[in-house]
Amino acid sequence: MTTTSPDWIADITMEELEQNPYPFYERLRTEAPLAYVPALGCHVASTKEMCKRIAGADDGDFEGVITPAGRRTFGDPAVLDANGEQHDELRAMVDPGLQPSQVDRYVDGLARPIARRYLEQFENDGHADLVAQFCEPVSVRSLGDLMGLQSVSSDKLREWFRKLNVSFTNAGVDADGNFANPDGFIPGDEAKAEIREILDPLLDKWTVEPDDSALSHWLHDGMPEGQVRDRETIYPNVFVYLLGAMQEPGHAMASTIAGLLTRPDQLERVIDDPSLIRRAITEAVRWTSPIWSATARRSTKDLTIDGVELPAGSVVMMSYGSANHDENDYDGPSRYDLDRTPIPNLAFGAGKHACAGTYFATEVVRIGLEELFEAIPNLESNTDSETDYWGWGFRSPLEVPVTWEV
């Protein structure tokens, strides 16, 4: 328990967090940067300094962990929930193909034709919802093809993401610490059963006929001659990818567009000068972090941090979306600003469990935006619709409605 815990923290609900977590976390940053939140059943780190302090700890005080809802969703062993030698082995399985030198080898040939293909479907219409028609499809198709899932439709990949997301963010607990909504895991269970049904034959094929797909490499790389990696090791990490990596580049792309639409002059500059796209992405993932509050750490011993008692085994949620709005580092953090002084943000995490796909995700977003702005340079916000956001674990615009002269 904490030594000081403002009474209002007990009144927060999961529904409020999903709709708009920012007011709640702004108060946390000011009044209780590390606090126990009953609705989540764990502590929350809300400032940039506190997140870096805990996530980046290398003194053995904290280890990587996922929330109970995350463990219920992914199973074990998931790379987010592993530590020590097990974590090193799982990262050795997933990391090689995501190193910048490797990504540079294939990403343009992978993502650019996909972006062009989706643009061709609506660029002559004069209007679109870019989330549904471009950002999410480009994101899931790029990672899906990299994994070797060309036979799975983009709509099915998006469906899997949504169902796993419902399960992963079903974090609410009752007074006894039990899940408040057990039925909230049903969509994720349905998705996982379907994923196994579709992937099992593919894994059978790659076992005897390896290729250059990511999942084929997961089976074979680092294994003794004639052996493949156990599927019960592979599947939890497939679920991690299909949630945390499958659609987040799309959400980062959507947030970049949405942010630029709030600053038409800055949008025009980026369209005129594509070299600014990377800068625009960096500000967007600070402004609306796609992985808003979905990673955690667990204390390995009894600790006291700034007067807050953390008994051994305490789970601390890293709220990177809140950290990226920390007023100590960012002036007017709720405003998108391409010209903001560049200060490193925590959109992709920190420490040993930082996101393995940071470079791949950013490059997919960059390529998608290059193609979009070249094809439709006169993009404007559709003033008949507002851009609504949703999500506490993963946050993004629900829609980005735009128009243009054809």
C-alpha positions as CSV (number, residue, x, y, z in Angstrom):
1,M,0.0,0.0,0.0
2,T,1.1,3.6,-0.4
3,T,1.9,5.9,2.5
4,T,-0.2,8.7,0.9
5,S,-3.0,7.9,-1.5
6,P,-5.5,10.7,-2.4
7,D,-9.1,9.6,-1.9
8,W,-10.2,10.5,-5.5
9,I,-8.0,7.7,-6.9
10,A,-10.4,5.1,-5.6
11,D,-13.2,6.6,-7.6
12,I,-11.6,6.2,-11.1
13,T,-13.3,3.7,-13.3
14,M,-12.0,1.6,-16.3
15,E,-14.7,3.3,-18.5
16,E,-13.2,6.7,-17.7
17,L,-9.7,5.5,-18.5
18,E,-10.7,4.0,-21.8
19,Q,-12.5,7.2,-22.9
20,N,-10.0,9.8,-21.7
21,P,-7.2,8.9,-19.3
22,Y,-5.5,12.3,-19.6
23,P,-7.3,14.3,-16.8
24,F,-6.8,11.4,-14.3
25,Y,-3.1,11.0,-15.1
26,E,-2.5,14.8,-15.0
27,R,-3.6,14.7,-11.4
28,L,-1.5,11.7,-10.7
29,R,1.6,13.4,-12.1
30,T,1.0,16.3,-9.8
31,E,-0.2,14.6,-6.6
32,A,0.9,11.0,-6.7
33,P,3.5,10.0,-9.4
34,L,3.6,6.5,-8.0
35,A,0.2,5.4,-6.6
36,Y,-1.9,2.3,-6.1
37,V,-5.1,2.4,-8.4
38,P,-7.8,0.1,-7.1
39,A,-9.6,-0.2,-10.4
40,L,-6.4,-1.6,-12.0
41,G,-5.3,-3.6,-9.0
42,C,-1.7,-2.3,-9.3
43,H,0.5,0.7,-8.8
44,V,0.8,3.2,-11.6
45,A,3.9,5.3,-12.6
46,S,2.7,8.4,-14.3
47,T,5.7,10.8,-14.6
48,K,8.5,10.5,-17.1
49,E,11.1,10.4,-14.3
50,M,9.2,7.7,-12.4
51,C,8.7,5.6,-15.5
52,K,12.4,5.8,-16.4
53,R,13.4,5.1,-12.9
54,I,11.4,1.9,-12.7
55,A,11.5,0.7,-16.3
56,G,15.2,1.4,-16.6
57,A,16.3,-0.1,-13.3
58,D,19.2,-2.5,-13.7
59,D,19.9,-3.1,-10.1
60,G,17.6,-6.1,-9.7
61,D,14.9,-4.2,-7.9
62,F,12.4,-4.7,-10.7
63,E,11.8,-7.3,-13.4
64,G,9.6,-7.4,-16.4
65,V,6.0,-8.6,-16.0
66,I,2.7,-8.2,-17.6
67,T,-0.5,-7.5,-15.8
68,P,-2.8,-10.4,-14.8
69,A,-5.1,-9.5,-17.7
70,G,-2.0,-9.6,-20.0
71,R,-0.9,-13.0,-18.7
72,R,-4.5,-14.3,-19.1
73,T,-4.4,-13.1,-22.7
74,F,-1.0,-14.2,-23.9
75,G,-0.1,-17.2,-21.7
76,D,3.4,-18.2,-20.8
77,P,6.2,-17.7,-21.8
78,A,5.6,-14.3,-23.3
79,V,8.6,-12.1,-24.0
80,L,7.0,-9.2,-22.0
81,D,6.7,-11.4,-19.0
82,A,10.1,-13.1,-19.1
83,N,13.4,-12.2,-17.3
84,G,17.0,-13.3,-17.2
85,E,18.1,-16.1,-19.4
86,Q,14.5,-16.8,-20.6
87,H,14.1,-13.2,-21.7
88,D,17.4,-13.3,-23.5
89,E,16.4,-16.4,-25.3
90,L,13.0,-15.0,-26.4
91,R,14.6,-11.8,-27.6
92,A,17.2,-13.8,-29.5
93,M,14.2,-15.5,-31.2
94,V,12.3,-12.3,-32.2
95,D,15.0,-9.6,-32.5
96,P,17.3,-10.5,-35.4
97,G,14.9,-9.7,-38.2
98,L,14.0,-6.4,-36.5
99,Q,17.5,-5.0,-36.3
100,P,17.8,-1.7,-38.3
101,S,20.3,-3.2,-40.7
102,Q,17.9,-6.1,-41.5
103,V,14.8,-3.9,-41.6
104,D,16.6,-1.6,-44.2
105,R,17.1,-4.7,-46.3
106,Y,13.5,-5.5,-46.8
107,V,11.1,-2.9,-45.5
108,D,10.7,-0.7,-48.6
109,G,10.0,-3.6,-50.8
110,L,7.6,-4.9,-48.2
111,A,5.6,-1.9,-47.2
112,R,5.6,0.5,-50.2
113,P,3.7,-1.8,-52.6
114,I,1.1,-2.5,-49.8
115,A,0.6,1.2,-49.2
116,R,0.2,1.9,-52.9
117,R,-2.3,-0.9,-53.3
118,Y,-4.5,0.4,-50.6
119,L,-4.3,4.0,-51.9
120,E,-5.4,2.9,-55.3
121,Q,-8.7,1.8,-53.7
122,F,-9.8,5.2,-52.6
123,E,-7.5,8.0,-54.0
124,N,-10.0,9.0,-56.6
125,D,-13.0,9.1,-54.1
126,G,-12.3,12.5,-52.6
127,H,-12.9,11.3,-49.1
128,A,-11.9,8.5,-46.8
129,D,-11.6,7.3,-43.2
130,L,-7.8,6.9,-43.1
131,V,-7.8,4.6,-40.1
132,A,-10.0,1.9,-41.6
133,Q,-9.0,2.4,-45.2
134,F,-5.3,3.0,-45.0
135,C,-3.4,3.1,-41.7
136,E,-4.6,-0.1,-40.1
137,P,-4.6,-2.2,-43.3
138,V,-1.1,-1.1,-44.2
139,S,0.1,-1.8,-40.7
140,V,-1.4,-5.3,-40.4
141,R,-0.6,-6.3,-43.9
142,S,3.1,-5.3,-43.5
143,L,3.6,-7.2,-40.3
144,G,1.4,-10.1,-41.4
145,D,3.4,-10.6,-44.6
146,L,6.7,-10.3,-42.7
147,M,5.5,-13.0,-40.3
148,G,4.4,-15.3,-43.2
149,L,0.7,-14.8,-42.9
150,Q,0.0,-13.8,-46.5
151,S,-2.9,-16.2,-46.6
152,V,-4.7,-14.4,-43.8
153,S,-6.8,-11.4,-44.9
154,S,-6.1,-7.9,-43.5
155,D,-9.6,-7.8,-42.1
156,K,-9.0,-11.0,-40.2
157,L,-5.7,-9.6,-38.8
158,R,-7.5,-6.5,-37.7
159,E,-10.2,-8.6,-36.1
160,W,-7.6,-10.6,-34.2
161,F,-6.1,-7.4,-32.9
162,R,-9.4,-6.0,-31.7
163,K,-10.3,-9.2,-29.9
164,L,-6.9,-9.6,-28.2
165,N,-7.1,-5.9,-27.3
166,V,-10.5,-6.4,-25.6
167,S,-8.9,-9.2,-23.5
168,F,-5.6,-7.5,-22.7
169,T,-7.3,-4.3,-21.5
170,N,-9.9,-6.2,-19.4
171,A,-7.8,-5.2,-16.4
172,G,-10.5,-4.1,-14.0
173,V,-10.6,-6.0,-10.7
174,D,-13.1,-6.1,-7.8
175,A,-12.4,-5.5,-4.1
176,D,-11.1,-9.1,-3.8
177,G,-8.6,-8.7,-6.6
178,N,-10.6,-10.9,-9.0
179,F,-11.4,-9.9,-12.6
180,A,-14.5,-7.7,-12.5
181,N,-15.6,-8.9,-16.0
182,P,-14.5,-12.5,-16.7
183,D,-16.5,-12.5,-19.9
184,G,-14.2,-9.8,-21.2
185,F,-11.7,-12.5,-22.0
186,I,-14.0,-14.4,-24.4
187,P,-13.2,-12.4,-27.5
188,G,-9.4,-13.0,-26.9
189,D,-10.0,-16.7,-26.4
190,E,-11.9,-16.9,-29.6
191,A,-9.1,-15.2,-31.5
192,K,-6.4,-17.4,-30.0
193,A,-8.3,-20.6,-30.9
194,E,-8.7,-19.3,-34.5
195,I,-5.0,-18.2,-34.7
196,R,-3.9,-21.7,-33.7
197,E,-6.2,-23.4,-36.1
198,I,-4.8,-21.3,-39.0
199,L,-1.2,-21.2,-38.0
200,D,-0.7,-24.9,-37.1
201,P,-0.7,-26.1,-40.7
202,L,1.7,-23.2,-41.6
203,L,4.1,-24.2,-38.8
204,D,3.9,-27.8,-40.0
205,K,5.0,-26.6,-43.4
206,W,7.8,-24.4,-42.1
207,T,9.1,-27.2,-40.0
208,V,10.0,-29.2,-43.1
209,E,10.3,-26.4,-45.6
210,P,11.8,-23.3,-43.9
211,D,11.6,-20.0,-45.7
212,D,12.5,-16.4,-44.9
213,S,9.3,-15.5,-43.0
214,A,9.7,-14.4,-39.4
215,L,7.7,-17.3,-38.0
216,S,9.9,-19.8,-39.9
217,H,12.9,-18.2,-38.4
218,W,11.3,-18.4,-34.9
219,L,11.0,-22.1,-35.4
220,H,14.5,-22.8,-36.6
221,D,17.0,-20.1,-35.6
222,G,19.2,-21.0,-32.6
223,M,18.0,-24.6,-32.5
224,P,20.1,-27.7,-32.6
225,E,20.3,-29.5,-36.0
226,G,17.1,-31.3,-36.8
227,Q,15.1,-29.6,-34.0
228,V,12.5,-26.8,-34.0
229,R,11.3,-24.5,-31.2
230,D,8.4,-25.7,-29.2
231,R,5.0,-24.2,-30.3
232,E,4.0,-23.5,-26.8
233,T,7.0,-21.1,-26.7
234,I,6.0,-19.6,-30.1
235,Y,2.3,-19.0,-29.6
236,P,2.4,-16.7,-26.6
237,N,4.8,-14.5,-28.5
238,V,2.7,-14.7,-31.7
239,F,-0.2,-13.3,-29.6
240,V,2.1,-10.5,-28.3
241,Y,3.0,-9.6,-31.9
242,L,-0.6,-9.8,-33.2
243,L,-1.6,-7.3,-30.5
244,G,1.4,-5.1,-29.6
245,A,3.0,-5.0,-33.0
246,M,0.3,-5.8,-35.6
247,Q,-1.7,-2.6,-35.5
248,E,0.4,-0.1,-33.5
249,P,2.3,1.2,-36.6
250,G,-1.1,2.0,-38.0
251,H,-2.2,3.8,-34.9
252,A,1.1,5.8,-34.9
253,M,0.4,6.7,-38.6
254,A,-3.2,7.7,-37.8
255,S,-2.1,9.9,-34.9
256,T,0.6,11.5,-37.0
257,I,-2.1,12.4,-39.6
258,A,-4.6,13.5,-36.9
259,G,-1.9,15.7,-35.2
260,L,-0.9,17.4,-38.5
261,L,-4.5,18.0,-39.3
262,T,-4.8,20.1,-36.1
263,R,-1.9,22.3,-37.6
264,P,-2.7,22.7,-41.3
265,D,0.4,24.9,-41.8
266,Q,2.6,22.1,-40.4
267,L,0.8,19.5,-42.5
268,E,1.6,21.6,-45.6
269,R,5.3,21.8,-44.7
270,V,5.5,18.0,-44.2
271,I,3.8,17.4,-47.5
272,D,6.2,19.8,-49.3
273,D,9.2,18.4,-47.5
274,P,9.0,14.6,-46.9
275,S,12.3,14.7,-44.9
276,L,10.1,16.1,-42.1
277,I,8.0,12.9,-41.8
278,R,10.2,11.2,-39.3
279,R,10.0,14.3,-37.1
280,A,6.3,14.4,-37.5
281,I,6.1,10.7,-36.4
282,T,8.2,11.3,-33.3
283,E,5.9,14.1,-32.2
284,A,2.8,12.1,-32.9
285,V,3.8,9.1,-30.8
286,R,4.6,11.5,-27.9
287,W,1.3,13.3,-28.4
288,T,-0.8,10.1,-28.5
289,S,1.3,7.1,-27.6
290,P,-0.1,4.0,-29.4
291,I,1.1,1.8,-26.6
292,W,-0.3,4.1,-23.9
293,S,-0.2,2.0,-20.7
294,A,0.4,-1.6,-21.6
295,T,3.7,-2.6,-19.9
296,A,4.6,-3.2,-16.3
297,R,7.4,-4.1,-13.9
298,R,7.3,-6.1,-10.7
299,S,9.3,-5.4,-7.5
300,T,11.6,-8.2,-6.6
301,K,11.9,-7.2,-2.9
302,D,10.3,-4.8,-0.4
303,L,11.0,-1.3,-1.6
304,T,10.1,2.3,-0.6
305,I,10.1,4.8,-3.4
306,D,9.5,8.5,-2.5
307,G,7.5,7.4,0.5
308,V,5.5,4.8,-1.4
309,E,5.8,1.3,0.0
310,L,6.1,-1.5,-2.6
311,P,6.1,-4.9,-1.0
312,A,8.0,-7.6,-3.0
313,G,5.8,-8.7,-5.9
314,S,4.1,-5.4,-6.4
315,V,3.2,-4.7,-10.0
316,V,3.8,-1.2,-11.3
317,M,2.1,-0.1,-14.6
318,M,4.3,2.0,-16.8
319,S,2.0,4.7,-18.2
320,Y,4.1,5.9,-21.1
321,G,1.3,8.0,-22.6
322,S,1.2,9.9,-19.3
323,A,5.0,10.3,-19.2
324,N,5.0,11.7,-22.7
325,H,2.7,14.5,-21.4
326,D,4.9,15.3,-18.4
327,E,4.8,19.1,-18.0
328,N,8.4,19.0,-16.6
329,D,9.7,18.0,-20.1
330,Y,7.0,19.3,-22.5
331,D,5.5,22.7,-22.8
332,G,1.8,22.4,-23.7
333,P,2.0,18.6,-24.0
334,S,-1.6,18.2,-25.2
335,R,-0.8,20.3,-28.3
336,Y,0.7,18.6,-31.4
337,D,3.7,20.7,-32.5
338,L,6.1,19.7,-35.2
339,D,8.5,22.5,-34.0
340,R,8.7,21.3,-30.5
341,T,12.2,21.1,-29.2
342,P,13.2,17.4,-29.7
343,I,13.3,15.6,-26.3
344,P,13.4,11.8,-26.2
345,N,10.0,10.3,-25.3
346,L,9.0,6.9,-24.0
347,A,6.5,5.9,-26.7
348,F,8.5,2.6,-27.3
349,G,9.3,2.0,-23.6
350,A,12.6,1.9,-21.8
351,G,15.1,-0.6,-20.3
352,K,15.6,-4.2,-21.3
353,H,11.9,-4.7,-22.2
354,A,11.7,-1.7,-24.6
355,C,9.9,-2.5,-27.8
356,A,11.9,-4.7,-30.2
357,G,10.1,-3.4,-33.2
358,T,10.7,0.3,-32.8
359,Y,12.6,0.8,-36.0
360,F,10.4,-1.5,-38.1
361,A,7.3,0.3,-36.9
362,T,8.7,3.7,-37.6
363,E,9.8,2.8,-41.1
364,V,6.4,1.3,-42.0
365,V,4.7,4.6,-40.8
366,R,7.3,6.7,-42.7
367,I,6.7,4.7,-45.9
368,G,2.9,4.8,-45.5
369,L,2.9,8.6,-45.0
370,E,5.3,9.2,-47.9
371,E,3.0,7.4,-50.3
372,L,-0.2,9.0,-48.8
373,F,1.1,12.6,-49.1
374,E,2.5,12.0,-52.6
375,A,-0.8,10.6,-53.8
376,I,-3.1,13.1,-52.0
377,P,-1.1,16.3,-51.4
378,N,-4.3,18.4,-50.8
379,L,-5.5,16.4,-47.8
380,E,-7.9,18.3,-45.5
381,S,-9.8,17.4,-42.3
382,N,-13.4,16.5,-42.8
383,T,-15.0,19.2,-40.7
384,D,-18.3,17.3,-40.6
385,S,-16.8,14.7,-38.3
386,E,-14.7,14.9,-35.2
387,T,-11.6,12.8,-34.5
388,D,-12.5,10.6,-31.5
389,Y,-9.9,8.6,-29.5
390,W,-10.3,5.5,-27.4
391,G,-8.2,3.3,-25.3
392,W,-6.1,3.2,-22.2
393,G,-3.8,0.3,-22.8
394,F,-3.6,1.0,-26.5
395,R,-4.8,4.4,-27.7
396,S,-5.5,5.7,-31.1
397,P,-8.0,7.7,-33.2
398,L,-11.1,5.7,-33.9
399,E,-11.4,7.4,-37.3
400,V,-9.5,10.1,-39.2
401,P,-12.1,11.4,-41.7
402,V,-10.5,13.5,-44.5
403,T,-11.5,15.0,-47.8
404,W,-9.6,16.3,-50.9
405,E,-10.3,17.7,-54.3
406,V,-10.0,15.0,-57.0
